[in-house]
Amino acid sequence: MDVVKNGTSSLSTAVSNVKDDADALAHSVNSSLKPDVTAVQDGARQLQSALGNVASGGLTPVTQAVSSLSRSGQALVQKLNQLKC
């Protein structure tokens, strides 16, 4: 992804893919993982919104949303790694 070359559209596409994957995951996980999946979904939505408003809101909301989504994703991965399959 080359944000300098492609602008925020490359980020928007990547975030949309994350949101779609999280939405699909939400339908297939057990109840113990739902709060973590919801947090990823919420983070992706916040990042989509921040990217859509970058011209008026600046980069601070984008960086905050990226950090939030990253933390949510890491928490989900940790829970997934703890599952016994």
N, C-alpha and C positions, 0 to 999 in steps of 0.2 A: 504494500500500500504506500503510495507516494503522495502524501498530502500536499507537499509543495507543488508538485506537478498537476495533480488532479483536484486540488482544493478539498473542501470538506465533503464533497460527494463521495470520495473513496471511503472516508470514515463513516458516512451515513450508511453506505452499502454494507460495510462490515458490521455496524451496530444493528442494522436490520436483520442480518443473518444470525447474530447472537440472540436477538429477541425471538426470532422464529424458532430457533433451536430450543430456547428456554421454554417457549410456549408448548412445543411438542413434548419436551421433557416433563412439563407439569402434568400432562395427561397420563404419564406412564410411571411416575414414581410413587413410592409408598408415602403414607401420611407423615412419617418422621422427616422426610426430605422436603416436603412442600414449603415450609417457611423459607428454607434456603433458596429454593427455586424461585419463589415469589420475590425474594430480595434481588435475585439476578434480573428477573423480569422488570422490577421497578427501577433498578439501576440502568437497564438498557433504555427504558422509556425516558428516564431523566436525561440520559446522554443524547437521545434523539432530539429531545426538546431543546437542550442546550445548543446542539449543533444547528438546529433550525433557527435559533435566535442569536447566533454568534455575531451577526452584523450589529445588532442593537445591544446585546448583553456582554459582548467581549468574550475573552477566553477563560476568565475565572470560573464561570459556571461549567464550562466544558471540562476544565482540569478537575474541578470538584466532583463532577459526575463520573469521570474516568476513575478517579480514586475510589469512589463509592462502589462502582461496578467491579473494580478489581478486587476490593475486599470481599464483596459478596461472592464473587467467583471463586476466590481462594477458600472461603468458608465452605462452599458447596463441594469443592474438590476434596477438602479434608474429610468431610462427612462421607463422601463416596468412597474414599480410600479406607475408611473404617468399616465399611460393610463387608460382611462375609458372604461370598457367593457360593 
